[in-house]
Amino acid sequence: MSGTDGRSDAGTGGTDAGGGEAAAAPPAVTTPRGRRPVVAALMLGMALAAIDGTIVSTAVPQIVGDLGGFTVFSWLFSGYLLAVTVTLPLYGKLSDTFGRKPVLIAGIILFLVGSVLCAAAWNMAALIAFRIVQGLGGGALQGTVQTIAADLYPLKERPRIQAKLSTVWATSAVAGPVVGGLLAGYADWRWIFLINLPVGAIALWLVVRHLHEPSRPRPTTRPTVDWAGALAVFATGTLLLTALVQGGVAWPWLSAPSLGLFGASAVLAALTVVIERRAAEPIIPGWVWRRRTIASVNLALGAMGLLMVAPTVFLPTYAQSVLGLGPIAAGFVLSVMTLSWPVSAALSDRVYNRIGFRLTAIVGMSAALLILLAFPLLPYPGEPWHPALLMLLLGAALGLFQLPLIVGVQSTVGWAERGTTTASVLFCRQVGQSIGAALFGAVANGVMAARLLDAPVTGLPDDLDAVARTLEDPGALSAAATDYLRRAVDAAVDYVYIGAAGAAALALLALITLAPRRFPVITETPAATPEPTEPTEPSEPTEPTYGTAPGR
């Protein structure tokens, strides 16, 4: 995959490799008051995507009871995840080509249309199809909101907006299950989709009314979209993620479906490379991987997506099966991570302004590595505050890791490349999560199978999910068998956390070996008095910003 840009990390010199368009775009003068409606729209748009998974998961029993389809209900989440992940590169390129506003508006509308269709679903197959429609809008929301957040604020102020977006995710993680449970229990599960309509309508109105992109020079040639490359990326991602999500669940890893999907995705990946090399404006340009800064951040955040599977997927099972907590208490053990994450992210600028983006991220991931390695050392069965404390610390460490990398990599490109760059980062993180779910699921089930070979009684379940369901009924087993199963779950989750520590080590390796010591932040000629330069990074760029139009 190649583009026409051969710019190296060093010596950016204030030029934008996308043909000079970003550097030539005049910065729009705005005030903090003018930005507030746009920030509110971004937070509401992010809330739509952030609360989706948590609010739906709590209503699954009611949905299955009404529509049936228990054997395929997991596709309510997998289908949405697939659609979000594989469309991120396309939306990133479209926002760079045609602007952020039309892409964001289209994403909100598509998400709301999908929500209405989900509320009207008549069976599980229809609901899964409409969830995919929702995911097509969710991909535009996630990538474009993050890109506009970087456009909206200069480098020094970006931690503020990123911290606000992190707070949205934290609030959604806590509020989603509560709202979903209330609606499913006291109203109807269809309301979990209809509740998106007023939130999305307000976000849409704010975007249409207050988001005004600065005028840019008209291109000398008509903008083109690499639809062949987009289709190839979409098909490749769909087959690969389907193999990762369903492998070991719907069919064995070494079965014909798994091998066929992996083989077909490999062939399509090769075809995608050929198509993108020939495209004038590729969906995934080659410079995304040729520039050390972007490539290292992509790999590091992909590894972070991998390790995030340990707390988000396996910690609730540990809390319920080993500690004996109920679903709400188990959710609280995990949610404390979302409380410390935005606080750490908001304060990270005080660190990277002194020591730089790369070193700040290394410090954060080094702390995360130690915390993940500490999890297997917890006593059995232990107290609930033990894992809760570790998750609190892990959230703080990952906040110190992720935000400096996102802010830093967005600051190394101009306007015309920022959407593509942001989408590539989010895409790699999403793919890392899918790989982690498949990999660590196989690890956990392998440990469970090995432990159950020596079980004190026969007839016990042989995989982690089945064991967790069995432990929900303590009277079904003897005390000795129950304790044995709890210890087996404890061992399985311990190995998952060791694997997550390995992913943390991979993230560190990517930063240490590939990332430049100082991120090459672009310096553009400001229209007014320039901001003071950063003490440890190159000078701060003056980017086009958004706000209310003159006279409004």
C-alpha positions, -999 to 999 in steps of 0.1 A, spaced: 0 0 0 15 32 -10 7 68 -13 26 96 -28 40 108 5 76 100 13 80 124 42 102 112 69 96 117 106 124 141 110 124 176 95 87 181 90 94 217 88 58 228 89 48 213 55 19 190 51 26 159 30 -10 158 18 -2 183 -9 1 214 13 -36 217 18 -36 216 56 -8 241 58 -25 264 34 -58 263 52 -64 296 72 -70 291 109 -105 301 119 -107 324 148 -128 310 176 -135 316 212 -140 291 240 -177 300 241 -179 293 204 -164 259 209 -187 248 237 -216 237 215 -193 217 193 -177 200 223 -212 192 236 -220 176 203 -188 156 203 -195 143 238 -231 134 229 -219 117 198 -193 98 217 -219 88 243 -240 71 216 -211 48 207 -197 44 243 -230 34 260 -241 10 233 -224 -22 243 -230 -19 281 -267 -9 277 -275 -38 253 -257 -65 273 -280 -61 303 -311 -66 282 -299 -99 265 -322 -122 286 -353 -101 277 -343 -99 241 -337 -136 238 -369 -143 257 -389 -122 232 -372 -129 199 -355 -163 205 -322 -170 188 -301 -179 219 -275 -197 198 -266 -166 178 -273 -137 202 -235 -131 206 -237 -116 171 -256 -87 186 -222 -76 198 -199 -92 172 -218 -78 142 -217 -43 157 -180 -46 164 -172 -59 129 -190 -30 113 -173 -4 135 -138 -18 130 -138 -24 92 -153 10 84 -129 31 105 -103 34 77 -129 44 51 -144 71 73 -110 84 82 -101 88 45 -136 104 37 -131 130 65 -98 139 51 -112 142 15 -146 158 21 -144 173 56 -153 161 91 -188 176 92 -206 156 65 -190 124 77 -201 130 113 -236 140 102 -239 109 81 -226 87 110 -251 101 135 -280 97 110 -270 61 102 -266 53 139 -301 66 146 -317 48 116 -301 16 129 -315 23 164 -350 27 151 -347 -5 130 -334 -24 160 -364 -12 181 -387 -25 154 -369 -59 149 -392 -89 146 -367 -117 151 -331 -122 161 -318 -123 125 -334 -89 118 -320 -74 150 -285 -86 142 -287 -71 107 -299 -38 121 -271 -39 147 -247 -40 118 -264 -9 104 -258 8 138 -222 -3 137 -218 14 103 -228 47 119 -207 39 150 -175 37 130 -181 72 117 -188 85 152 -157 70 169 -131 81 143 -146 115 134 -152 126 169 -116 119 179 -104 137 148 -125 168 153 -113 169 189 -78 173 177 -88 199 151 -107 219 176 -79 225 201 -42 234 197 -17 210 211 -15 225 246 -52 222 251 -59 188 235 -56 169 268 -87 188 281 -110 177 253 -95 142 253 -101 140 291 -138 150 285 -142 122 260 -126 97 284 -151 109 310 -179 100 286 -166 65 283 -162 62 321 -197 75 327 -211 52 301 -194 21 316 -212 28 349 -245 42 336 -250 18 307 -258 -13 328 -280 7 352 -301 23 324 -303 -9 304 -314 -29 334 -341 -3 343 -355 -1 308 -354 -39 303 -370 -46 337 -396 -19 340 -403 -9 304 -394 -29 273 -360 -38 258 -368 -19 227 -364 13 246 -327 7 250 -325 16 213 -351 43 212 -333 62 240 -306 70 214 -330 92 194 -332 123 217 -295 121 224 -286 117 188 -311 144 177 -295 170 200 -260 160 188 -271 163 152 -286 197 157 -255 210 175 -233 197 147 -254 212 119 -258 245 137 -224 251 153 -198 231 135 -182 253 108 -151 240 91 -126 266 78 -126 272 41 -99 254 22 -85 260 -12 -105 242 -39 -85 212 -52 -73 214 -88 -87 180 -95 -120 164 -84 -116 144 -52 -118 107 -58 -126 79 -34 -109 45 -37 -141 25 -35 -123 -7 -47 -98 -3 -19 -126 4 6 -145 -27 -5 -113 -48 -2 -105 -35 33 -141 -41 43 -141 -77 30 -107 -85 45 -116 -71 79 -149 -88 80 -135 -123 72 -106 -119 96 -126 -106 125 -153 -132 119 -127 -159 122 -113 -144 154 -147 -138 170 -163 -171 161 -133 -194 163 -133 -216 193 -169 -205 200 -191 -214 170 -166 -240 156 -132 -254 166 -100 -234 157 -87 -261 134 -120 -268 117 -128 -261 81 -147 -228 88 -118 -213 107 -91 -224 83 -113 -213 54 -119 -178 68 -83 -173 77 -71 -185 43 -96 -163 25 -87 -132 46 -50 -138 38 -58 -139 1 -80 -108 3 -53 -90 23 -28 -96 -5 -53 -83 -30 -59 -53 -8 -22 -45 -9 -22 -47 -47 -53 -24 -50 -40 1 -26 -6 3 -43 -23 12 -75 -48 37 -61 -42 74 -65 -58 81 -31 -57 48 -11 -80 42 19 -50 30 39 -20 50 25 15 35 27 28 64 47 7 52 77 32 24 81 63 41 66 65 68 92 81 56 124 59 77 147 25 65 133 36 29 128 49 26 164 18 42 179 -4 19 158 15 -12 171 16 1 207 -22 8 208 -29 -25 190 -10 -42 219 -30 -22 244 -62 -34 227 -49 -69 232 -42 -65 269 -75 -47 276 -93 -81 270 -80 -93 304 -99 -68 326 -129 -61 304 -137 -98 295 -123 -120 322 -123 -99 354 -161 -100 357 -160 -138 355 -132 -138 381 -152 -116 404 -183 -137 402 -168 -172 400 -138 -168 424 -149 -140 447 -185 -150 447 -198 -114 439 -231 -106 422 -232 -91 388 -235 -55 401 -206 -58 425 -185 -75 399 -192 -47 375 -180 -22 402 -147 -40 405 -141 -33 368 -157 1 367 -131 16 391 -106 14 362 -128 38 342 -128 63 371 -90 66 373 -84 65 336 -99 100 327 -83 116 357 -49 103 347 -55 113 311 -64 148 321 -32 152 341 -9 135 315 0 168 298 19 179 330 41 149 324 46 149 286 52 186 286 82 178 307 95 145 293 78 141 259 51 119 245 72 88 240 87 87 275 54 94 291 38 65 273 67 42 283 62 52 319 25 45 318 29 11 301 57 0 323 34 7 353 7 -13 336 31 -42 330 39 -44 367 2 -42 377 -8 -70 353 20 -92 367 8 -85 402 -27 -99 395 -16 -136 396 0 -129 430 -33 -120 446 -43 -144 474 -70 -170 469 -99 -163 472 -89 -128 484 -110 -97 491 -129 -77 464 -108 -47 471 -76 -65 460 -85 -66 423 -104 -33 425 -72 -16 437 -52 -31 409 -78 -20 384 -78 15 398 -40 16 393 -43 0 359 -67 27 347 -43 54 359 -14 38 341 -33 33 308 -46 69 309 -10 80 311 -1 57 282 -30 62 257 -37 99 256 -1 111 251 2 88 221 -31 99 205 -24 136 211 12 131 200 5 112 167 -24 136 158 1 165 162 26 150 137 2 153 107 -17 182 91 -54 186 87 -55 166 54 -40 135 70 -54 136 105 -86 117 98 -67 88 82 -41 88 110 -67 88 138 -87 61 121 -56 39 117 -49 42 154 -84 33 164 -85 5 138 -54 -11 152 -68 -9 188 -100 -26 177 -82 -53 158 -60 -59 189 -91 -64 210 -105 -89 186 -73 -108 185 -70 -107 223 -105 -121 228 -97 -150 206 -62 -156 219 -69 -153 256 -102 -172 253 -81 -201 239 -56 -197 268 -83 -197 295 -101 -227 281 -69 -246 277 -60 -240 313 -95 -250 324 -93 -282 304 -59 -292 318 -71 -285 354 -104 -305 349 -85 -336 339 -77 -341 376 -110 -330 389 -123 -347 421 -156 -356 405 -167 -365 369 -192 -349 347 -179 -313 352 -181 -287 324 -150 -284 303 -148 -247 293 -147 -214 312 -182 -202 303 -198 -234 312 -179 -235 345 -190 -200 353 -226 -209 347 -223 -240 369 -208 -219 398 -239 -197 397 -258 -226 413 -237 -234 444 -260 -263 454 -254 -282 422 -219 -294 433 -202 -306 465 -181 -281 485 -149 -298 473 -159 -297 437 -170 -261 439 -137 -251 455 -118 -270 428 -137 -252 400 -131 -218 417 -94 -225 419 -94 -236 382 -111 -203 372 -86 -184 393 -57 -202 375 -72 -196 341 -76 -159 347 -41 -157 362 -27 -170 329 -48 -145 309 -33 -117 330 2 -131 323 -6 -130 286 -18 -94 290 15 -85 306 31 -100 275 10 -77 254 22 -48 275 58 -58 269 50 -58 231 37 -22 234 69 -12 252 90 -29 226 72 -10 198 78 24 215 114 17 225 126 3 192 104 22 166 92 55 181 115 85 177 127 100 210 107 132 202 76 132 181 80 154 150 52 178 157 43 199 126 50 236 129 28 258 107 29 295 101 4 310 125 -20 337 115 -14 357 147 10 356 176 22 320 179 19 300 210 50 293 231 68 262 220 66 230 240 96 225 263 103 189 251 86 186 217 90 207 186 69 238 182 32 236 185 13 237 152 -14 262 145 -43 241 130 -76 251 116 -101 252 144 -139 250 146 -164 273 162 -194 294 155 -195 312 122 -189 350 122 -220 369 133 -235 339 151 
